[in-house]
């Protein structure tokens, strides 16, 4: 560990809280590129400081055991990858730090060359178990890197020069090259071996005498120097900065092409403009469309596509073309594994890749053929990430590289904001689903429709709108006869039908149970009636394992502000109109009318079970055919046959009437029923006197009254009222 790092470390282990002293954090961040706090008890890391590349890949927080090996796998060169992935395993680090408080390892990175990773133990438990550890990385000293690494990473032209003084040692008369990087060699057209050890005046016929003046100020007067001059050896105007270095009599010059400065300025302006557009709109779709429109014209592109990951498929969610009105053909959907292969093909997830279309021949022939068919000549690609997870991809097709902007930098910087907007939108969608959506049907719930209708009425106070309230007729029968899964299927089918019948801008909600709401914006009741007519006449026929079922609906509707003066008044009057339909036979629709409030709704709420169980005779319902199944029997019937409950009675009867009718009377009764059925007689007016047998074997004489009816659920059925003959004779 170098001297300065040791000083920082000693200060750290004296701190109970790593962030309690701002000066300590400033000292740390002055040395290290990336700093993360590791909580080994919770297997969690938290970012304190990170380079854009590290932040883009690992995010602000995550699991140590999952993330660290993945980071090393991506960011180390092949020769050191295996050892580093093994080194940062959770158990390995824990073991290595068991007996020591700090640990360092150097490795070759794919971006910055030699990297030093350091672990500093901040706190342990009383038993010595790790608690908090500071993990840092930084690019190590130039001496630790190969010259190739240094040259690759230096973003500007850079030289180290040794001053050559006159005899009095007061004036600099020339400068000798001690170090040059690749960028300087490219600008001057010289190889490193042509420069190292040579002097400026001995190497270049034409150079700028200001270099000596700047070196003089730095070496003798101790001043840093900067400015903008024309450099003949580079053939361009450059901005420079000159400063002393640790090597005796040496100074360093860093040069930036002034043209590059302008390009960087334009690039930053483009990024600022695009991100301002993206963040200026609250509505997600509007913001994204405007941003891609701005980006498209900025990059002089033909087309831009944003493809997002959705259920393991990658599909287009936003598109832009420079030709307004063009029917833009989108790239096809791709399975998720294509995006993962794309990442491998691009060879890195951190940068933007620029391609000619022919480059994709080696990636995937079907993708290549699709691009050729759509006229793609070149494209820029940026994969979007959220917490190390690919969430989408931006494709810019047929861009024009006029060298005014750095296309890769523009896309790379904008991608952070686009990724955040996508992730934020997904989170808002998820919260909206939880708070405002019905889990079964996916429609709005009551809270959701209350919220959105209230917002609409508030914003469009005098605009007409219509609220429709509907429910399924006899829905309890569906649940009772076919089960709740069948009931759920009916509810989901009705929800899908509502979305097909009503316009896209209508708000559709499940109010609860089998009741639904439809709010039609800027629509009068008269304009809504064709939709309502389709609703009540729609075909909803189901075939379940237990049998066939036809479902109908009833609806009531009301218009705002013509008939109602607010949201609650709308709901109240739509409810009144709905129950007016229920009172008049169901399967219909009615608009609210004054006076409907006076309708007596008590009959709808009357408990039919009370009626059936309290009529003064036995009631049995069975199918109108030989061996027809018994569908229902009330408690008086159960008692009449000495049974304990309905199930006991059905078991005794064998599910049909043959089981309890005396065998000598059964045949003539069935013949009589067949004649009645054939004649279409709904009521048998004469009393039929016959015998029945109870579970205890007791023979009882009864007479009955029957009604033959047609049920849409069961076909022909018979309602039978059974009276004990002895009881009736006593009454007479």
C-alpha positions in Angstrom: 0.0 0.0 0.0 1.4 3.4 -0.9 2.1 6.0 1.8 -0.9 8.2 1.2 -3.3 5.3 1.1 -1.9 4.1 4.4 -2.6 7.5 6.0 -6.1 7.5 4.7 -6.6 3.9 6.0 -5.3 4.8 9.5 -7.7 7.7 9.6 -10.6 5.4 8.5 -10.2 2.7 11.1 -10.4 5.4 13.8 -13.8 6.5 12.5 -16.9 4.9 13.8 -18.8 6.2 10.8 -17.0 6.4 7.5 -19.0 9.5 6.4 -18.9 11.3 9.7 -16.0 13.6 8.6 -16.3 15.3 5.3 -12.6 15.9 5.1 -12.0 12.2 5.3 -14.3 11.5 2.4 -12.7 14.2 0.3 -9.3 12.7 1.0 -10.5 9.3 -0.1 -12.2 10.5 -3.3 -9.0 12.4 -4.2 -7.2 9.1 -4.6 -9.7 6.5 -5.8 -11.8 6.4 -9.0 -14.5 4.2 -7.4 -15.5 3.6 -3.8 -18.1 1.2 -2.4 -19.1 0.4 1.1 -19.6 -3.4 1.6 -21.9 -4.7 4.3 -20.8 -8.3 4.8 -23.5 -9.0 7.3 -26.3 -8.1 4.8 -24.3 -9.1 1.6 -25.0 -5.6 0.3 -22.9 -2.9 -1.3 -23.6 0.8 -1.6 -21.9 3.2 -4.0 -20.1 6.3 -2.6 -18.3 7.3 -5.8 -18.0 5.6 -9.1 -16.9 6.2 -12.7 -19.7 6.3 -15.3 -18.7 2.9 -16.6 -18.8 1.2 -13.1 -22.1 3.0 -12.2 -23.7 2.0 -15.5 -22.9 -1.6 -14.8 -23.4 -2.2 -11.1 -25.9 0.6 -10.2 -26.0 2.3 -6.8 -26.6 -0.9 -4.7 -26.8 -4.6 -5.0 -25.6 -8.0 -3.6 -21.9 -8.5 -3.2 -22.0 -12.2 -3.9 -23.9 -11.7 -7.2 -22.3 -8.5 -8.5 -18.6 -8.6 -7.8 -17.8 -11.8 -9.8 -19.9 -10.5 -12.7 -18.1 -7.2 -12.7 -14.7 -8.9 -12.8 -15.8 -11.2 -15.6 -16.8 -8.2 -17.7 -14.0 -5.7 -16.8 -10.8 -7.8 -16.7 -8.7 -8.9 -19.6 -8.7 -12.6 -20.5 -5.4 -13.4 -18.9 -6.4 -12.2 -15.4 -10.2 -12.8 -15.6 -10.3 -16.3 -14.0 -8.1 -15.4 -11.1 -9.9 -12.1 -10.4 -13.4 -13.7 -10.6 -12.2 -16.4 -8.1 -10.6 -13.7 -5.9 -13.7 -11.6 -5.4 -16.0 -14.5 -4.5 -17.8 -13.7 -1.3 -16.3 -16.6 0.7 -12.8 -15.9 -0.7 -12.7 -12.2 0.4 -14.1 -13.2 3.8 -11.4 -15.7 4.3 -8.6 -13.5 3.1 -9.7 -10.6 5.4 -10.1 -12.9 8.4 -6.6 -12.2 9.7 -5.8 -8.9 8.1 -7.4 -5.4 7.9 -6.4 -4.5 4.4 -5.9 -6.3 1.1 -4.8 -5.1 -2.3 -4.6 -6.8 -5.7 -3.6 -5.4 -9.1 -5.2 -6.6 -12.4 -5.4 -5.6 -16.0 -8.7 -4.0 -16.9 -10.2 -3.8 -20.4 -10.7 0.0 -20.2 -8.0 1.6 -18.1 -5.1 -0.9 -18.1 -3.7 -1.7 -14.7 -6.1 -1.3 -11.8 -5.5 -1.5 -8.1 -8.4 -2.9 -6.0 -8.2 -2.4 -2.3 -10.2 -3.7 0.6 -10.1 -1.8 4.0 -11.8 -3.3 7.0 -13.8 -0.6 8.8 -15.5 -2.7 11.5 -15.9 -6.2 12.8 -18.2 -8.0 15.3 -17.0 -8.8 18.8 -16.1 -12.3 17.5 -14.0 -10.8 14.7 -16.5 -11.4 11.9 -16.5 -8.9 9.1 -19.1 -6.2 9.2 -18.2 -3.1 7.1 -15.4 -3.0 4.4 -14.4 -0.2 2.1 -13.7 -1.4 -1.5 -11.9 1.0 -3.8 -10.4 0.9 -7.2 -8.1 3.3 -9.0 -5.8 3.4 -12.0 -2.3 2.8 -10.7 0.8 4.9 -11.3 2.1 5.1 -14.9 5.0 3.0 -13.8 2.7 0.1 -13.2 1.1 0.2 -16.6 2.7 -0.8 -19.8 3.3 2.0 -22.3 0.6 0.6 -24.5 -1.9 0.9 -21.7 -1.0 4.4 -20.9 -1.1 5.5 -24.6 -4.5 3.9 -25.0 -6.1 5.5 -22.0 -4.7 9.1 -22.4 -7.6 11.1 -24.0 -5.3 14.0 -25.1 -1.9 14.5 -26.7 0.6 14.3 -23.9 4.3 14.7 -23.6 6.9 15.0 -20.9 9.9 17.2 -21.7 13.2 17.8 -20.0 14.5 21.3 -20.0 17.9 22.0 -21.5 19.4 25.1 -19.9 22.1 27.5 -21.0 25.4 27.7 -19.1 24.0 30.1 -16.5 21.1 27.7 -15.8 18.7 30.6 -16.0 17.3 30.2 -19.5 15.7 27.2 -21.2 17.2 26.9 -24.7 15.7 23.6 -25.9 13.6 20.6 -24.6 14.2 16.9 -24.8 11.4 14.3 -25.2 11.2 12.0 -22.2 7.8 10.5 -22.9 5.2 10.8 -25.7 1.8 9.1 -25.9 0.2 7.7 -29.0 -2.1 10.7 -29.6 0.9 13.0 -29.8 2.6 10.7 -32.3 -0.5 10.6 -34.4 -0.8 14.4 -34.5 2.9 15.0 -35.3 3.3 12.0 -37.7 6.3 10.7 -35.7 6.9 7.3 -34.1 7.9 7.2 -30.4 11.4 6.1 -31.2 11.8 9.2 -33.5 11.0 11.4 -30.5 12.3 9.9 -27.2 15.7 11.3 -26.4 15.5 13.9 -29.2 15.1 17.7 -28.8 12.2 19.8 -30.1 14.4 22.0 -32.3 16.4 19.0 -33.5 13.3 17.1 -34.5 11.0 19.7 -36.1 12.1 22.2 -38.7 9.2 24.5 -37.6 8.0 24.8 -34.1 6.5 27.4 -31.8 9.0 29.3 -29.7 6.3 29.8 -27.1 7.0 26.2 -25.9 10.4 27.5 -24.5 8.7 30.5 -22.8 6.1 28.2 -21.2 8.7 25.7 -20.1 10.7 28.7 -18.6 7.8 29.8 -16.5 7.2 26.3 -15.2 10.7 25.3 -14.5 12.3 28.5 -13.2 9.4 30.6 -12.1 7.3 27.8 -10.8 4.1 28.9 -12.6 1.7 26.6 -14.5 1.0 27.8 -18.0 -1.9 27.4 -20.4 -3.2 29.0 -23.6 -4.1 28.5 -27.3 -1.5 28.7 -30.0 -0.8 27.4 -33.5 1.5 24.3 -33.3 3.4 23.9 -36.7 4.6 20.4 -35.7 1.0 19.4 -35.4 -0.4 21.5 -38.2 -3.3 22.8 -36.0 -4.4 25.3 -33.4 -4.3 23.6 -30.0 -5.2 24.5 -26.5 -2.5 23.4 -24.0 -1.7 23.1 -20.4 1.9 23.0 -19.0 2.8 21.9 -15.5 5.8 20.5 -13.5 6.1 16.8 -12.9 8.0 14.9 -10.2 10.9 14.0 -12.5 13.8 16.5 -12.1 13.9 19.4 -14.6 10.8 18.0 -16.4 7.5 19.4 -17.3 4.4 18.0 -19.0 2.3 19.4 -21.8 -1.2 18.3 -22.6 -2.7 19.3 -25.9 -6.3 19.4 -27.1 -7.1 20.1 -30.7 -9.2 23.3 -30.7 -11.4 21.7 -33.4 -12.0 18.8 -30.9 -12.9 21.4 -28.3 -15.6 22.8 -30.6 -16.8 19.2 -31.3 -17.0 18.5 -27.6 -18.9 21.8 -27.0 -21.5 20.9 -29.8 -21.8 17.4 -28.4 -22.5 18.6 -24.9 -25.0 21.1 -26.2 -26.8 18.3 -28.1 -27.0 16.2 -25.0 -28.3 19.1 -22.9 -30.9 19.9 -25.5 -32.1 16.3 -25.9 -32.3 15.7 -22.1 -34.1 19.0 -21.5 -36.7 17.9 -24.0 -37.0 14.5 -22.4 -37.5 15.9 -18.9 -39.7 18.9 -19.8 -42.8 16.7 -20.5 -44.6 15.0 -17.7 -46.4 12.5 -20.0 -44.1 9.6 -20.7 -45.1 8.9 -24.4 -45.0 12.6 -25.3 -41.6 13.1 -23.7 -40.0 10.1 -25.4 -41.5 11.0 -28.8 -40.3 14.6 -28.6 -36.8 13.5 -27.5 -36.4 11.0 -30.3 -37.6 13.6 -32.8 -34.9 16.0 -31.5 -32.3 13.3 -31.5 -33.1 12.2 -35.0 -32.6 15.7 -36.5 -29.5 16.3 -34.3 -27.8 13.1 -35.7 -29.2 13.6 -39.3 -30.6 10.1 -39.2 -33.3 8.4 -41.3 -34.9 6.4 -38.5 -34.6 5.8 -34.8 -36.1 2.9 -32.9 -36.3 2.2 -29.2 -36.8 -1.5 -28.5 -37.6 -2.6 -25.0 -37.6 -5.9 -23.1 -41.0 -7.3 -22.4 -41.7 -10.8 -21.3 -38.4 -12.1 -22.7 -39.1 -10.5 -26.0 -37.5 -7.3 -27.4 -40.0 -5.2 -29.3 -40.3 -1.7 -30.7 -42.0 0.8 -28.3 -41.0 4.1 -30.0 -40.1 5.0 -33.5 -39.1 8.1 -35.4 -38.5 8.9 -39.1 -37.3 12.0 -40.8 -40.0 11.7 -43.4 -43.3 12.7 -41.8 -46.3 10.5 -42.7 -44.1 7.6 -43.7 -45.5 4.2 -42.8 -42.5 3.1 -40.9 -41.7 -0.6 -40.9 -40.3 -1.6 -37.5 -37.7 -4.3 -36.8 -39.4 -7.6 -35.9 -39.7 -8.8 -32.4 -36.7 -10.7 -31.2 -36.3 -13.2 -28.3 -34.3 -11.9 -25.3 -31.3 -14.2 -26.2 -30.8 -12.1 -29.4 -30.2 -9.0 -27.3 -27.7 -10.9 -25.1 -25.9 -12.1 -28.2 -25.9 -8.6 -29.5 -24.1 -7.5 -26.3 -21.4 -10.1 -26.9 -21.2 -9.1 -30.5 -20.6 -5.5 -29.5 -17.8 -6.8 -27.2 -18.8 -4.4 -24.4 -21.9 -3.1 -22.7 -20.5 0.3 -21.8 -20.1 2.0 -25.2 -22.0 2.8 -28.3 -21.1 0.8 -31.4 -21.2 2.1 -34.9 -21.7 -0.4 -37.8 -22.0 -0.7 -41.5 -24.9 -3.0 -42.3 -22.6 -5.6 -43.8 -21.0 -6.1 -40.4 -24.2 -7.9 -39.3 -23.6 -10.8 -41.7 -21.4 -12.4 -39.1 -23.9 -11.7 -36.3 -27.2 -13.1 -37.6 -28.3 -13.6 -41.2 -32.0 -13.0 -40.5 -31.3 -9.7 -38.7 -29.0 -8.8 -41.6 -31.6 -9.6 -44.3 -34.2 -7.6 -42.4 -31.9 -4.6 -42.3 -31.1 -4.8 -46.0 -34.8 -5.1 -46.8 -35.5 -1.9 -44.8 -32.7 0.0 -46.6 -30.3 0.2 -43.6 -26.8 1.3 -44.6 -25.3 2.1 -41.3 -26.5 2.2 -37.7 -25.4 3.2 -34.2 -26.5 0.9 -31.3 -26.6 1.5 -27.6 -27.9 -1.2 -25.2 -29.8 0.3 -22.2 -29.3 -1.0 -18.7 -30.9 -0.7 -15.3 -29.0 -2.3 -12.3 -26.9 -4.4 -14.7 -30.0 -5.8 -16.4 -30.6 -5.1 -20.1 -33.9 -3.3 -20.5 -33.7 -2.1 -24.2 -31.7 -0.9 -27.1 -31.6 2.3 -29.1 -31.0 1.9 -32.9 -30.1 4.9 -35.0 -30.3 4.0 -38.7 -28.6 5.8 -41.6 -27.0 8.6 -39.5 -24.8 11.2 -41.1 -21.4 11.6 -39.4 -20.5 15.2 -40.3 -17.8 15.3 -37.6 -19.6 18.2 -35.9 -20.8 15.9 -33.1 -19.4 12.8 -31.4 -22.3 10.5 -32.1 -21.1 7.8 -29.7 -20.8 10.3 -26.9 -24.2 11.8 -27.6 -25.9 8.4 -27.5 -23.9 7.1 -24.5 -24.9 10.1 -22.3 -28.5 10.3 -23.4 -28.9 6.6 -22.7 -28.6 7.2 -19.0 -31.5 9.6 -19.0 -33.6 7.3 -21.3 -32.9 4.3 -19.1 -34.0 6.2 -16.1 -37.2 7.4 -17.8 -38.1 3.9 -18.8 -37.4 2.5 -15.4 -39.3 5.3 -13.7 -42.2 4.7 -16.1 -42.3 1.0 -15.4 -42.3 1.7 -11.7 -45.2 4.2 -12.1 -47.0 1.6 -14.2 -46.5 -1.0 -11.5 -47.7 1.3 -8.8 -50.7 2.2 -11.0 -51.5 -1.4 -11.5 -51.4 -2.1 -7.7 -53.4 0.9 -6.7 -55.8 1.5 -9.6 -56.2 -1.8 -11.4 -58.4 -4.8 -10.8 -56.1 -7.9 -10.3 -58.4 -10.3 -12.1 -59.5 -8.4 -15.3 -56.8 -5.7 -15.6 -59.4 -3.0 -15.8 -59.5 0.0 -13.5 -60.8 -0.7 -10.0 -63.2 1.6 -8.2 -60.4 3.8 -6.8 -58.9 4.1 -10.3 -62.1 5.2 -12.1 -63.0 7.5 -9.2 -59.6 9.2 -9.6 -59.7 9.6 -13.4 -63.3 10.5 -13.8 -63.0 13.2 -11.1 -59.9 14.6 -12.8 -61.7 14.7 -16.2 -64.9 16.4 -14.8 -62.7 18.9 -12.9 -60.8 19.8 -16.1 -63.8 19.7 -18.4 -66.6 21.0 -16.2 -69.2 21.7 -18.9 -68.2 18.9 -21.3 -70.8 16.2 -21.7 -70.0 12.7 -20.6 -71.9 9.5 -19.9 -71.6 7.0 -17.1 -72.8 3.4 -17.6 -73.3 1.0 -14.8 -73.9 -2.7 -15.6 -73.9 -6.0 -13.9 -74.3 -9.7 -14.9 -77.8 -11.1 -14.6 -78.0 -14.1 -12.2 -74.2 -14.2 -11.7 -74.6 -16.0 -8.4 -76.2 -18.9 -10.4 -73.0 -19.1 -12.5 -70.8 -19.4 -9.4 -73.1 -21.8 -7.7 -73.6 -24.1 -10.7 -70.3 -24.1 -12.4 -67.8 -22.9 -9.7 -65.9 -19.7 -9.1 -63.3 -20.5 -11.8 -66.1 -20.4 -14.3 -67.3 -17.2 -12.7 -63.8 -15.7 -13.2 -63.9 -16.7 -16.9 -67.2 -14.9 -17.3 -65.9 -11.8 -15.7 -62.7 -11.7 -17.8 -64.7 -12.3 -21.0 -67.1 -9.5 -20.2 -64.1 -7.2 -19.5 -62.5 -8.0 -22.9 -65.9 -7.5 -24.6 -66.3 -4.1 -23.0 -62.8 -3.1 -24.4 -63.9 -4.2 -27.8 -67.3 -2.5 -27.7 -66.4 0.9 -26.3 -63.9 3.5 -27.8 -60.3 3.4 -26.6 -60.6 6.7 -24.8 -63.5 5.3 -22.6 -62.6 4.5 -19.0 -63.7 0.9 -18.1 -63.6 -0.4 -14.6 -64.7 -3.3 -12.5 -66.7 -1.8 -9.6 -66.6 -5.0 -7.6 -68.1 -8.5 -7.8 -70.0 -8.7 -11.2 -70.6 -4.9 -11.5 -68.8 -2.8 -14.1 -68.5 0.9 -15.0 -67.9 2.6 -18.3 -67.2 6.4 -18.4 -67.5 7.9 -21.9 -65.7 11.2 -22.3 -67.2 14.0 -24.4 -70.2 11.7 -25.3 -73.9 12.5 -24.6 -76.3 9.8 -23.5 -77.9 9.7 -27.0 -74.4 9.2 -28.6 -73.7 6.4 -26.1 -76.9 4.4 -26.9 -75.5 2.5 -29.9 -72.6 1.2 -27.8 -75.1 0.4 -24.9 -77.3 -1.5 -27.4 -74.4 -3.6 -28.6 -73.6 -4.3 -24.9 -77.0 -5.7 -23.9 -77.3 -7.7 -27.1 -73.8 -9.2 -27.2 -73.4 -12.9 -27.4 -71.9 -14.4 -24.2 -72.3 -18.1 -24.4 -70.1 -20.5 -22.4 -69.6 -24.2 -22.4 -68.2 -25.5 -19.1 -67.5 -29.1 -18.0 -70.7 -29.0 -15.9 -72.8 -27.7 -18.8 -73.9 -24.9 -21.0 -74.5 -21.4 -19.9 -75.9 -18.2 -21.4 -75.0 -14.9 -19.8 -76.8 -11.5 -20.2 -76.2 -8.1 -18.6 -78.3 -5.2 -17.4 -77.3 -1.5 -17.6 -78.3 1.9 -16.4 -76.8 5.1 -17.6 -76.8 8.8 -16.9 -75.4 12.0 -18.6 -73.3 14.7 -17.0 -74.0 17.6 -16.5 -77.4 17.4 -18.0 -78.7 14.9 -15.4 -76.1 14.9 -12.6 -74.1 17.6 -10.9 -71.0 15.7 -9.8 -69.2 12.4 -9.6 -71.1 11.0 -6.7 -74.4 12.1 -8.2 -73.4 10.3 -11.5 -72.8 7.0 -9.6 -76.0 7.3 -7.6 -78.3 7.9 -10.6 -76.6 5.3 -12.8 -77.2 2.8 -10.0 -80.9 3.8 -9.8 -81.3 3.4 -13.5 -79.6 -0.1 -13.4 -82.0 -1.3 -10.7 -85.0 0.0 -12.6 -83.9 -2.5 -15.4 -83.6 -5.2 -12.7 -87.1 -4.6 -11.5 -88.5 -4.9 -15.0 -87.0 -8.3 -16.0 -83.2 -7.7 -16.5 -81.2 -8.0 -19.8 -81.8 -4.5 -20.9 -80.7 -0.9 -20.5 -82.4 2.3 -19.3 -81.4 5.9 -19.0 -82.0 7.6 -15.6 -85.3 9.4 -15.3 -86.8 11.6 -12.6 -88.9 9.6 -10.2 -87.0 6.3 -10.5 -85.9 6.9 -6.9 -89.5 6.0 -5.8 -89.2 2.4 -7.2 -89.4 -0.1 -4.4 -86.1 -1.9 -4.4 -86.9 -4.1 -1.4 -88.2 -6.9 -3.6 -84.7 -7.2 -5.2 -83.1 -7.6 -1.8 -85.7 -10.0 -0.5 -84.1 -13.3 0.5 -85.5 -16.0 -1.8 -84.2 -18.6 0.5 -86.6 -17.4 3.1 -89.5 -17.8 0.7 -88.5 -21.3 -0.4 -87.9 -22.6 3.1 -91.1 -21.1 4.6 -93.8 -22.1 2.1 -96.2 -24.5 3.8 -95.4 -27.6 1.7 -92.5 -29.6 0.2 -90.9 -28.2 -2.9 -88.9 -30.4 -5.4 -87.5 -29.3 -8.7 -86.4 -32.0 -11.2 -85.7 -32.4 -14.9 -88.8 -33.1 -17.1 -87.7 -36.5 -18.3 -87.7 -40.1 -17.2 -84.9 -40.6 -14.6 -84.6 -36.8 -14.5 -82.2 -35.5 -11.9 -83.5 -33.7 -8.8 -82.2 -30.2 -9.0 -83.5 -28.8 -5.7 -85.5 -29.8 -2.6 -86.5 -27.5 0.3 -86.2 -28.4 4.0 -89.9 -29.4 4.2 -89.2 -32.0 1.5 -86.2 -33.2 3.4 -88.3 -33.6 6.6 -91.1 -35.3 4.7 -88.8 -38.1 3.7 -87.1 -38.5 7.1 -83.7 -37.2 5.9 -81.2 -35.0 7.7 -80.3 -32.6 4.9 -80.4 -32.1 1.2 -77.4 -34.3 0.5 -78.9 -37.1 2.6 -82.1 -36.8 0.6 -80.4 -36.8 -2.8 -78.3 -39.8 -1.7 -81.5 -41.6 -0.5 -83.4 -40.8 -3.7 -80.5 -41.7 -6.0 -80.7 -38.2 -7.5 -84.1 -38.8 -9.2 -87.7 -39.2 -8.3 -87.8 -43.0 -8.9 -85.9 -43.3 -5.6 -88.8 -42.1 -3.4 -92.0 -42.7 -5.4 -93.7 -46.1 -4.6 -92.8 -48.6 -7.3 -96.5 -49.3 -8.1 -97.2 -45.6 -8.8 -94.0 -44.6 -10.6 -94.9 -45.8 -14.2 -98.3 -44.2 -14.4 -96.9 -40.9 -13.0 -94.1 -40.8 -15.6 -96.7 -41.6 -18.4 -98.8 -38.7 -17.1 -95.9 -36.4 -17.1 -95.0 -37.3 -20.7 -98.6 -36.7 -21.9 -98.5 -33.3 -20.1 -95.1 -32.5 -21.7 -96.3 -33.4 -25.2 -99.5 -31.4 -24.8 -97.5 -28.4 -23.6 -99.7 -28.0 -20.5 -97.9 -25.8 -18.0 -100.2 -26.7 -15.0 -101.8 -30.0 -14.1 -105.1 -28.8 -12.7 -106.3 -32.1 -11.1 -104.7 -33.5 -8.0 -102.4 -36.5 -8.5 -102.8 -38.8 -5.6 -99.9 -41.3 -5.1 -97.6 -42.9 -2.6 -94.1 -42.1 -1.6 -91.6 -44.0 0.6 -89.4 -42.3 3.2 -85.8 -43.3 4.2 -87.2 -45.1 7.3 -89.5 -47.2 5.0 -92.7 -45.4 5.9 -95.3 -45.2 3.1 -97.1 -41.8 2.9 -99.9 -40.7 0.7 -99.4 -37.4 -1.0 -100.9 -35.3 -3.8 -99.1 -32.7 -5.8 -99.3 -29.6 -8.0 -96.8 -29.3 -10.9 -95.7 -26.6 -13.3 -93.7 -27.4 -16.4 -91.3 -24.6 -17.4 -88.4 -23.9 -19.8 -85.1 -22.8 -18.2 -82.3 -21.2 -20.2 -79.9 -23.0 -18.0 -81.5 -26.5 -17.6 -84.0 -26.9 -20.5 -87.4 -28.4 -19.5 -87.9 -28.7 -15.7 -90.8 -29.4 -13.4 -91.6 -27.6 -10.1 -93.5 -29.9 -7.8 -95.4 -28.9 -4.6 -96.1 -32.0 -2.4 -98.8 -32.0 0.2 -99.5 -34.8 2.8 -103.0 -36.1 2.0 -103.8 -36.7 5.7 -102.9 -33.1 6.6 -105.1 -31.6 3.9 -108.1 -33.8 4.9 -107.7 -32.7 8.5 -107.8 -29.0 7.3 -110.8 -29.6 5.1 
